[in-house]
Amino acid sequence: SLQFATPPFRSSSSKLSIPLSYPPCQTRLYCKTTSIEEVDVIIVGAGLSGLCAGSMLATTSRKVLVLESHDTPGGCCHTWTRRTPVGTFHFESGPSLYSGLSSPTSFNPLSNVFDIIGERPEVKTYDRWGTVFPDGRKLAAEIGPEGFEDVLMGAYGTPEGRREWGEIMKRMKDIGEASQALTSMSLREDIGVIRTAALRYPGGMFKTLKYAGELTAPFKEVVEELGIKDEFVKNWLDMLCFLLQGLPADGAMNAVIGYMLQDWYKPGVVLDFPVGGSGGIVDALVE
């Protein structure tokens, strides 16, 4: 069983613990108002990490208590609503780009969690995105290598930028494959990793260990190594990294960039968006 304890609010009906009545902002609140005598696991924080840990533990028949100081689960990844005289507005707090949630075989760790707990948010897919440039120009480019190289680079790229992008893709290919060589569910910090990863996925384990140092190194070292100078290429990488994790490219690890380039720049790629935004993901984990 999975229970939530948040600051006390007025309760109404019963579900999981006790969901509270909707306040004017239409945020769903969870609260356990009865005394808790004994649980097997206590998790502090109902962000994505806490929710993933709690929901997976709950599938093993353990009694799990998740403590949260905010009035709604999700941490930095949640959705809320505000009603105003001119209409109702929905706000999104969380990642702007999602991938790997709609694929039946996915390297996305969150998708693996959904497989384990048997809950999954409804997801819409899309294969192109609108891009607005500083000069006001707008382009609807197909996601993937063709859209970037033919449309975006065709409009704003330079011969040198095309060359540099090709060098980045070539340099990050092995790192990207290594970032997807093992499912994150097989990794652990004790000797048991031999059974869960090395014996089950020997090829993937070998590749991960081979590139372990590069996977955890900052991407800016690759930029310096290749001598990347093209402003469009650097700004594009900064934008993608910011949308993905809220950091520019030079603040990201190679594992993040490698995974992104491996996953998003392959033929036929689509991106996902959960119905209800980040709140849809949180609701699936809560259920």
Secondary structure, DSSP 8 states (H G I E B T S, - for coil): -EEEE-S---B-S-SSS-BB---TT----B---S-----SEEEE--BHHHHHHHHHHHTTT--EEEE-SSSSTBTTSEEEEEEETTEEEEEEES-S-B-SSS-SS---HHHHHHHHHT----EEEESEEEEE-TTS-EEEEESSHHIIIIIIHHHH--HHHHHHHHHHHHHHHHHHHHHTSS-GGG--SSTTHIIIIITT-HHHHHHHHHTHHHHTSBTHHHHHHHT---HHHHHHHHHHHHHHHSS-GGGSBHHHHHHHHHHHSSTT--EEEETTTHHHHHHHHH-
